[in-house]
Amino acid sequence: MPEDLPAGGGPPYDPGDWEQWLNQPARQRESSVSVQRTEPPESWGEEFPEEDNSGLIPAIVDRSGGNPGPRLRHPRRQQHTDTRRRDKAVAALTMIGLGIVVVAIVLTVIHTKRDRTPTVAAKTTAAQAAPPRATAAPAAPTTQPTTFATDDCEQRRTADIVSGTDPGGTSNGPDAILAFERAYYVQRSGFAARAVVSDDANVPAAEQIQRGINQVPVGTRYCVRITRSGEEGQWEVRLTQQQPEEQPHSFTQIITTRVISNRTLITTINPG
């Protein structure tokens, strides 16, 4: 049990003590540090220079080269190394490709030369084997060595006389006449004969010419002798015809030619 309060034998309670205690002024807190209140300086509105806190910056930010730690450019060196290797690989592949192209071109040239060499050799051999052409004088007559020419037929071509059994053509008057007679006796074609005749000529049609050809025995030989007449484009034609097992006989015709569309064609055939 708690002890009993002291008996009322102590000093009597004085109400004034309570009031004095309440009215005591607050005691100032003692402080060992004296705070000195100063007026704000006039330079508060000015900017103060920043303090040098470089000692607090981590060493990794130092770019002066004095940091002994690992540098941050090692990955870039690796990247440059990879780029160089890639460039070397590309250059090597390019050189290999160029080498392949050069080899292919060389092989193609070699094969082309091999293919052309036999042809050139063959042409050279043929040229050596072929006898040289003899340039005969225009007036020198020669015997026509063909089975469809008469025995005494001479091949001659001068400015005034053309004779023989040449194939002819359409370059001039005698050639047109030779082409007509060859179509008649050798080709035995009325259409080929009418091809060297103008459309408005007084010459029968191809069908009628063909009927006349059919009346001539197969194997009939001939010879043509053409001389220039008085007028331009007019020719005297002496035609010799020899049927099988018969003697040759000759007859004369007057044939006129004219240049039509850059072709010399027969326009008239009349008895001489």
C-alpha positions as CSV (number, residue, x, y, z in Angstrom):
1,M,0.0,0.0,0.0
2,P,1.2,3.5,-0.6
3,E,2.5,5.4,2.1
4,D,0.2,7.8,3.7
5,L,0.7,11.4,2.9
6,P,2.4,13.4,5.5
7,A,0.4,14.6,8.2
8,G,-0.7,18.1,8.4
9,G,2.1,19.0,10.6
10,G,4.2,20.5,7.8
11,P,4.3,24.2,6.9
12,P,1.0,25.6,5.9
13,Y,0.1,26.0,2.2
14,D,0.6,29.5,1.0
15,P,-1.5,30.5,-2.0
16,G,1.0,33.2,-2.8
17,D,3.6,30.6,-3.7
18,W,1.4,29.2,-6.5
19,E,0.9,32.6,-8.0
20,Q,4.5,33.5,-7.8
21,W,5.4,30.3,-9.6
22,L,3.0,31.0,-12.4
23,N,4.1,34.6,-12.7
24,Q,7.8,33.8,-13.0
25,P,9.3,35.0,-16.3
26,A,10.4,32.4,-18.8
27,R,14.0,31.6,-18.4
28,Q,16.2,32.2,-21.3
29,R,17.8,29.1,-22.8
30,E,21.4,29.2,-22.3
31,S,23.4,28.5,-25.3
32,S,27.1,28.0,-25.6
33,V,27.0,29.4,-29.1
34,S,26.3,33.1,-29.5
35,V,24.2,34.0,-32.5
36,Q,25.1,37.3,-34.0
37,R,22.4,38.9,-36.0
38,T,23.7,40.7,-39.0
39,E,22.1,42.8,-41.6
40,P,21.7,41.3,-45.0
41,P,24.4,42.5,-47.3
42,E,23.7,44.8,-50.2
43,S,25.1,42.3,-52.6
44,W,22.3,39.8,-52.2
45,G,21.0,40.6,-55.7
46,E,24.3,39.8,-57.3
47,E,25.2,36.4,-58.5
48,F,27.9,34.6,-56.6
49,P,30.4,32.5,-58.4
50,E,29.9,28.8,-58.1
51,E,32.1,27.0,-55.8
52,D,34.7,24.8,-57.2
53,N,33.3,21.3,-56.5
54,S,35.4,19.5,-59.0
55,G,36.7,17.3,-56.3
56,L,33.1,16.0,-55.9
57,I,32.7,15.1,-59.6
58,P,33.2,11.3,-60.2
59,A,36.4,10.4,-61.9
60,I,34.5,9.0,-64.9
61,V,33.5,12.5,-66.0
62,D,37.2,13.6,-66.2
63,R,38.1,13.9,-69.9
64,S,41.5,15.5,-69.4
65,G,43.3,12.2,-69.7
66,G,44.5,12.2,-66.2
67,N,42.1,9.5,-65.0
68,P,43.9,6.2,-64.8
69,G,40.7,4.3,-65.1
70,P,39.3,2.6,-68.2
71,R,38.5,4.9,-71.1
72,L,35.0,5.1,-72.6
73,R,36.3,4.9,-76.2
74,H,37.1,1.2,-76.2
75,P,33.8,0.3,-77.9
76,R,34.6,2.8,-80.7
77,R,37.9,1.2,-81.3
78,Q,36.2,-2.2,-81.6
79,Q,33.7,-0.7,-84.1
80,H,36.6,0.7,-86.2
81,T,38.3,-2.7,-86.2
82,D,35.1,-4.4,-87.4
83,T,34.7,-1.8,-90.1
84,R,38.2,-2.3,-91.3
85,R,37.7,-6.0,-91.4
86,R,34.5,-5.6,-93.3
87,D,36.2,-3.3,-95.8
88,K,39.0,-5.8,-96.3
89,A,36.5,-8.6,-96.9
90,V,34.6,-6.5,-99.5
91,A,37.9,-5.6,-101.2
92,A,38.9,-9.2,-101.4
93,L,35.6,-10.3,-102.8
94,T,35.8,-7.5,-105.4
95,M,39.2,-8.6,-106.5
96,I,38.1,-12.2,-106.8
97,G,35.1,-11.2,-108.9
98,L,37.3,-9.1,-111.2
99,G,39.7,-12.0,-111.6
100,I,36.8,-14.3,-112.6
101,V,35.6,-11.8,-115.2
102,V,39.1,-11.5,-116.7
103,V,39.5,-15.2,-116.9
104,A,36.1,-15.6,-118.6
105,I,37.0,-13.0,-121.2
106,V,40.3,-14.6,-121.9
107,L,38.7,-18.0,-122.3
108,T,36.1,-16.6,-124.6
109,V,38.7,-15.0,-126.8
110,I,40.7,-18.2,-127.0
111,H,37.7,-20.3,-128.0
112,T,36.6,-17.7,-130.5
113,K,40.0,-17.8,-132.2
114,R,40.0,-21.5,-132.2
115,D,36.5,-21.6,-133.9
116,R,37.6,-19.0,-136.5
117,T,40.9,-20.6,-137.3
118,P,39.5,-23.6,-139.3
119,T,37.2,-21.3,-141.3
120,V,40.0,-19.0,-142.2
121,A,42.3,-21.9,-143.1
122,A,39.6,-23.4,-145.3
123,K,39.0,-20.1,-147.1
124,T,42.8,-19.7,-147.6
125,T,43.0,-23.3,-149.0
126,A,40.1,-22.7,-151.3
127,A,41.5,-19.4,-152.5
128,Q,44.9,-21.1,-153.2
129,A,43.2,-24.0,-155.0
130,A,41.0,-21.7,-157.2
131,P,42.7,-20.9,-160.4
132,P,43.3,-17.2,-161.1
133,R,40.9,-15.6,-163.4
134,A,42.3,-14.6,-166.7
135,T,41.2,-11.3,-168.0
136,A,40.4,-11.8,-171.7
137,A,40.2,-9.2,-174.3
138,P,36.7,-8.1,-174.9
139,A,36.8,-9.0,-178.6
140,A,38.4,-12.4,-178.1
141,P,35.8,-15.1,-179.0
142,T,35.6,-18.4,-177.0
143,T,33.5,-21.5,-177.6
144,Q,30.6,-21.9,-175.2
145,P,31.2,-25.3,-173.4
146,T,27.5,-26.0,-172.6
147,T,25.2,-28.7,-173.9
148,F,22.5,-26.1,-174.8
149,A,24.8,-24.1,-177.1
150,T,25.4,-24.8,-180.7
151,D,28.8,-26.1,-181.8
152,D,30.0,-22.9,-183.4
153,C,28.5,-20.5,-180.7
154,E,31.0,-18.0,-179.5
155,Q,30.9,-16.0,-176.3
156,R,31.6,-12.4,-177.2
157,R,30.9,-9.1,-175.6
158,T,32.0,-5.8,-177.2
159,A,30.4,-2.4,-177.6
160,D,28.8,-3.4,-181.0
161,I,28.5,-7.2,-180.8
162,V,27.3,-9.5,-178.0
163,S,27.0,-13.3,-178.6
164,G,26.6,-16.5,-176.7
165,T,24.1,-18.0,-174.3
166,D,24.7,-16.0,-171.1
167,P,22.0,-15.9,-168.5
168,G,21.5,-12.1,-169.1
169,G,19.6,-9.7,-166.9
170,T,17.9,-6.3,-167.0
171,S,21.0,-4.0,-166.8
172,N,21.0,-3.3,-170.6
173,G,19.4,-4.2,-173.9
174,P,21.6,-7.2,-174.8
175,D,21.3,-8.7,-171.3
176,A,17.5,-8.5,-171.5
177,I,17.5,-10.3,-174.9
178,L,19.9,-13.0,-173.6
179,A,17.6,-13.5,-170.6
180,F,14.6,-13.9,-172.8
181,E,16.2,-16.6,-175.1
182,R,17.6,-18.5,-172.1
183,A,14.2,-18.7,-170.5
184,Y,12.8,-20.0,-173.8
185,Y,15.4,-22.7,-174.5
186,V,17.0,-23.6,-171.2
187,Q,14.4,-22.9,-168.5
188,R,11.6,-23.6,-170.9
189,S,9.3,-21.2,-169.0
190,G,7.0,-18.7,-170.6
191,F,6.6,-16.8,-167.4
192,A,10.4,-16.4,-167.0
193,A,10.5,-15.1,-170.6
194,R,7.7,-12.7,-170.0
195,A,9.4,-11.3,-166.9
196,V,11.9,-9.3,-169.0
197,V,9.2,-7.9,-171.2
198,S,7.3,-4.7,-170.5
199,D,3.6,-4.9,-169.8
200,D,2.6,-2.9,-172.8
201,A,4.9,-4.7,-175.3
202,N,3.5,-6.4,-178.5
203,V,4.7,-9.7,-177.1
204,P,2.3,-12.6,-176.4
205,A,1.3,-13.4,-172.8
206,A,3.2,-15.9,-170.8
207,E,0.7,-18.7,-171.5
208,Q,1.0,-18.3,-175.3
209,I,4.8,-18.1,-175.0
210,Q,4.6,-21.4,-173.1
211,R,2.6,-23.1,-175.9
212,G,5.4,-22.1,-178.3
213,I,8.0,-23.5,-176.0
214,N,6.3,-26.8,-175.7
215,Q,6.5,-27.2,-179.5
216,V,10.3,-27.0,-179.4
217,P,11.8,-30.4,-178.7
218,V,13.7,-30.9,-175.4
219,G,17.4,-30.7,-175.9
220,T,17.3,-28.1,-178.7
221,R,20.5,-26.0,-178.7
222,Y,20.7,-22.3,-179.6
223,C,23.0,-19.3,-180.0
224,V,22.3,-15.6,-179.9
225,R,24.2,-12.9,-181.8
226,I,23.2,-9.3,-181.0
227,T,24.3,-6.2,-182.9
228,R,23.4,-2.6,-182.4
229,S,21.0,-1.2,-184.9
230,G,20.6,2.4,-186.1
231,E,18.2,3.7,-183.4
232,E,18.8,3.9,-179.7
233,G,17.5,0.8,-178.0
234,Q,17.0,-1.2,-181.2
235,W,18.9,-4.4,-181.8
236,E,19.4,-6.9,-184.6
237,V,19.2,-10.4,-183.2
238,R,20.4,-13.4,-185.2
239,L,19.1,-16.5,-183.5
240,T,20.5,-19.9,-184.4
241,Q,18.5,-23.0,-183.4
242,Q,19.5,-26.6,-183.7
243,Q,17.0,-29.4,-182.8
244,P,18.3,-32.9,-181.9
245,E,19.8,-34.8,-184.8
246,E,19.1,-31.9,-187.2
247,Q,21.3,-29.2,-188.8
248,P,21.2,-25.7,-187.3
249,H,19.3,-23.0,-189.0
250,S,19.2,-19.3,-188.2
251,F,16.7,-16.4,-188.4
252,T,16.8,-12.7,-187.6
253,Q,14.6,-10.5,-185.4
254,I,14.5,-6.8,-184.6
255,I,14.1,-6.3,-180.8
256,T,13.5,-3.0,-179.1
257,T,14.3,-2.3,-175.4
258,R,13.6,0.5,-173.0
259,V,14.6,1.4,-169.5
260,I,11.5,1.2,-167.2
261,S,11.9,1.8,-163.4
262,N,15.6,1.3,-163.5
263,R,15.2,-2.0,-165.5
264,T,15.8,-2.6,-169.2
265,L,12.9,-4.5,-170.7
266,I,11.9,-5.7,-174.1
267,T,9.1,-3.6,-175.7
268,T,8.8,-5.1,-179.2
269,I,9.9,-8.3,-181.1
270,N,9.5,-8.1,-184.9
271,P,10.8,-10.3,-187.7
272,G,14.0,-9.1,-189.3
